[in-house]
Every structure is written in C-alpha cells, then in structure tokens.
Amino acid sequence: MTAREQNVRVLVVDDDFMVARIHSGYVARVPGFEVVATAHTGADALEAVRRLSPDLVLLDIYLPDISGLEVLKKLHDVDVLMVSAARDLPTVREAMRGGAVNYLLKPFTAVALAERLQQYARSRRSLTGLGPEVGQDEVDRLFGTTKTPLPKGLSTATCDLVAQTLREAGRDLSAGEAAELAGLSRVSARRYLEHLCAVGKAELRPRYGTAGRPEHRYHWIE
C-alpha cells in the first residue's frame, strides 16, 4: 500500500465510553478511515496523540479534566474535528480560531459524520502532489470557495434547498420524492438533481425493475 492509499488514522475522544464506541463505529464504516484508539479525558487524548501520531482527532469539548478547547490549543501537527453539544457562538468561534477543520453538533448521525470525513479526505487528497507554492485557484479549491456557475434558469437558493433535501435524506431519492420533500415540481427537482450530478455532488443510481425503463435515483456523495 502506498502512502497515498493509507487509511486516515483517527483518534476518538469522548468522556462517555458508550458514545466513544458509537462514534468509533461510525468512523470505521467510512472507507479510507480507521480508528487507532479512543480516549476519555483531555490528558489521555494528549498522550494518545503524542504516542500514536494520528492524522485526525474526533474531539469532544466536555471532558472531565480539561475542556476540549484547551486540548485543541495544545495539539500540533494533527487535524481536529470538534464534536459537541455546545452550540453557543463563542464556543464555535473559539474552535474555529483554534484551527478545527470542522465542527459537528451532537447528536449526529453516521451519515452526517461520514460527510465531514469524506470532505476532510478530499481536502487531504487535494494537498497531495501540489508543489511548494500554489496559485489562487488551488487555494480556492482547498478552502472550498470555488463556485460552479448555475445553468440558466436555476437559482442558488433552490439549488441549496434540493442539495440539503438530498443530503439530509440519508438515502437515494427519485426526482418525485425529492420534489415532494422540497416542495417543488417534479420537473424542477429533476433539473436541480441533474445539475448536482454534473458538478459531482450527487450521483445517479438507476434502479432496475422487472420490466420497462430503470427508475432514476439520486444519491448525495459530497
């Protein structure tokens, strides 16, 4: 296995043993990721990072000894994805300033975590092969600021609505199902779904029945 093909090594940190086990199971289900250890205190988290050198830490904020935000400040040469029930703006802002790559509110689903991990994996892959200096286009891609222009007749607000509907469904949808959930016409929903496929945020999954044309199903992949 080459360095590029190696799994992303994850340390899961949570004060609740059962929650840590559940989150570890979520991580293990995402291709390309593996859990190397779990920790339940800030001190244990810092020691595990020193000893194991993981690529990514799934870090809770409410720990019994020190805050996860304090742990974040002490970590170096490792990426951190914060997971917490804390939803106050000062806490979220402090996590961002501390260098967290993302912030996921508890409780969350396996799908929600998988989306963040896949986004993180894409960012890591984007860094691979870049030279010692980068241009603005590369920087924009790394920070996710590149926007693909919408086709004529499509609106950003409605596209975001369809994307959110498909993403939060947690399963593939037909154009009719997406339309009903989003409150749109079937024709309109299909146009946005096809655009999301064209820009790589969704994929088409034909479902073949016993006879006739296959049903077009759409699945969120970004």
C-alpha positions in Angstrom: 0.0 0.0 0.0 1.4 3.4 -1.0 1.4 6.4 1.3 -1.5 7.9 -0.7 -3.6 4.8 -0.3 -3.1 4.5 3.5 -6.1 5.0 5.7 -6.7 8.2 7.6 -5.9 7.2 11.3 -8.4 8.7 13.7 -8.3 9.1 17.5 -11.8 9.3 19.0 -12.1 11.4 22.2 -15.3 11.5 24.3 -15.9 11.3 28.1 -18.7 8.8 27.6 -17.4 5.3 26.9 -20.5 4.3 25.0 -20.6 7.4 22.9 -16.9 6.9 22.0 -17.7 3.4 21.0 -20.6 4.5 18.8 -18.6 7.2 17.1 -15.7 4.8 16.5 -18.2 2.5 14.8 -19.3 5.4 12.6 -15.7 6.2 11.6 -14.9 2.6 10.9 -17.8 2.4 8.4 -16.3 5.2 6.2 -13.9 3.8 3.6 -10.4 5.0 4.0 -10.6 5.7 7.7 -9.6 3.6 10.7 -9.8 4.2 14.5 -6.4 3.8 16.1 -7.6 4.5 19.7 -10.2 6.1 22.0 -9.6 8.5 24.9 -12.0 9.7 27.6 -10.0 12.6 29.2 -8.1 15.5 27.9 -4.8 14.2 29.4 -5.4 10.8 27.8 -6.1 12.5 24.4 -2.8 14.4 24.5 -0.9 11.3 25.5 -2.5 9.3 22.7 -1.7 11.9 20.1 1.9 12.0 21.3 2.2 8.2 21.3 0.2 7.3 18.1 0.5 10.4 15.9 -3.0 10.1 14.4 -4.0 12.1 11.3 -7.3 13.3 12.7 -8.8 13.7 16.2 -12.5 13.5 16.7 -12.6 15.7 19.8 -15.4 16.3 22.3 -15.4 19.6 24.2 -16.9 18.5 27.5 -14.2 16.4 29.1 -13.8 15.6 32.8 -10.4 17.2 33.4 -9.9 20.0 30.8 -12.0 21.4 28.1 -11.6 20.0 24.6 -10.9 23.6 23.5 -7.9 23.6 25.8 -6.8 20.3 24.3 -7.2 21.8 20.8 -4.8 24.6 21.7 -2.2 22.1 22.9 -2.3 19.9 19.8 0.2 20.3 16.9 0.7 18.6 13.6 -2.7 16.9 13.8 -6.1 17.8 12.4 -9.1 18.1 14.7 -12.8 17.7 14.0 -14.7 19.0 17.0 -17.9 17.1 18.1 -20.0 18.7 20.8 -23.5 19.5 22.1 -22.2 23.1 22.6 -23.9 25.3 20.1 -23.2 28.8 21.5 -21.4 31.1 19.1 -18.4 31.9 21.4 -17.6 28.2 21.6 -17.9 27.6 17.9 -15.8 30.7 17.2 -13.1 29.6 19.6 -13.0 26.1 17.9 -12.6 27.8 14.5 -9.9 30.1 15.8 -8.1 27.1 17.3 -7.8 25.5 13.9 -10.5 22.9 13.9 -11.2 21.6 10.4 -14.9 21.2 11.2 -17.5 21.3 14.0 -20.3 18.8 14.3 -23.1 19.2 16.7 -24.2 16.3 18.9 -26.2 14.2 18.5 -25.4 13.4 14.9 -26.0 10.5 12.5 -23.5 8.2 10.9 -24.3 9.9 7.6 -23.5 13.4 8.9 -20.2 12.3 10.3 -19.4 10.4 7.0 -20.0 13.6 5.0 -17.5 15.5 7.2 -14.9 12.8 7.0 -15.3 12.5 3.2 -14.9 16.3 2.9 -11.8 16.1 5.0 -10.4 13.2 2.9 -11.0 15.2 -0.3 -9.0 18.2 1.2 -6.1 15.8 2.1 -6.1 14.4 -1.4 -6.1 17.9 -2.9 -2.9 18.7 -1.0 -1.1 15.6 -2.4 1.0 16.4 -5.4 1.0 20.2 -5.0 4.3 21.9 -5.4 6.0 24.1 -2.8 3.9 27.1 -4.0 0.2 27.3 -5.0 -1.9 29.7 -7.1 -5.2 31.2 -6.1 -7.2 28.5 -7.9 -5.5 25.8 -5.8 -6.1 27.8 -2.6 -9.8 28.3 -3.5 -10.2 24.6 -4.1 -8.5 23.7 -0.8 -10.7 26.1 1.1 -13.9 25.1 -0.8 -14.5 28.6 -2.2 -14.7 27.7 -5.8 -18.2 28.0 -7.1 -19.6 26.4 -10.3 -22.0 28.7 -12.2 -25.5 27.5 -12.3 -27.1 26.8 -15.7 -29.6 29.4 -16.9 -32.9 29.2 -15.2 -31.7 27.7 -12.0 -31.4 29.7 -8.7 -28.8 29.3 -6.0 -31.5 29.3 -3.2 -33.5 26.5 -4.8 -30.3 24.5 -5.6 -29.2 24.8 -2.0 -32.7 23.5 -0.9 -32.6 20.5 -3.2 -29.0 19.7 -2.1 -30.0 19.9 1.6 -33.0 17.7 0.9 -30.9 15.1 -0.8 -28.1 15.3 1.8 -30.3 15.0 4.8 -32.4 12.2 3.3 -29.6 9.8 4.0 -30.6 7.6 1.1 -31.1 7.8 -2.6 -34.3 9.6 -3.8 -36.2 9.8 -7.0 -37.0 13.1 -8.6 -40.6 12.8 -7.4 -39.6 12.0 -3.8 -37.1 14.9 -3.8 -39.8 17.2 -5.2 -42.3 16.3 -2.5 -39.8 16.7 0.3 -38.6 20.1 -1.1 -42.0 21.4 -2.1 -41.1 21.7 -5.8 -42.5 20.3 -9.0 -41.0 17.0 -10.2 -39.6 18.6 -13.4 -37.9 21.4 -11.4 -36.4 19.0 -8.8 -35.1 16.8 -11.6 -33.2 19.7 -13.2 -31.5 20.6 -9.9 -30.7 16.9 -9.2 -29.1 16.6 -12.7 -27.1 19.7 -12.0 -25.8 18.3 -8.7 -24.8 15.2 -10.5 -23.0 17.2 -13.2 -20.9 19.1 -10.6 -20.0 15.9 -8.7 -22.1 16.5 -5.6 -24.6 13.7 -6.3 -24.7 10.6 -8.4 -27.3 8.9 -10.5 -28.2 5.3 -9.5 -30.6 3.5 -11.9 -32.9 1.1 -10.2 -33.9 -1.7 -12.5 -37.3 -3.3 -12.1 -38.8 -6.4 -13.6 -39.7 -4.6 -16.8 -39.6 -1.2 -18.5 -37.1 1.7 -18.1 -35.0 1.9 -15.0 -36.0 4.4 -12.3 -33.5 7.2 -11.8 -32.4 7.5 -8.2 -30.2 10.3 -6.9 -27.6 9.9 -4.0 -25.6 12.6 -2.3 -21.9 12.0 -2.4 -20.1 15.2 -1.5 
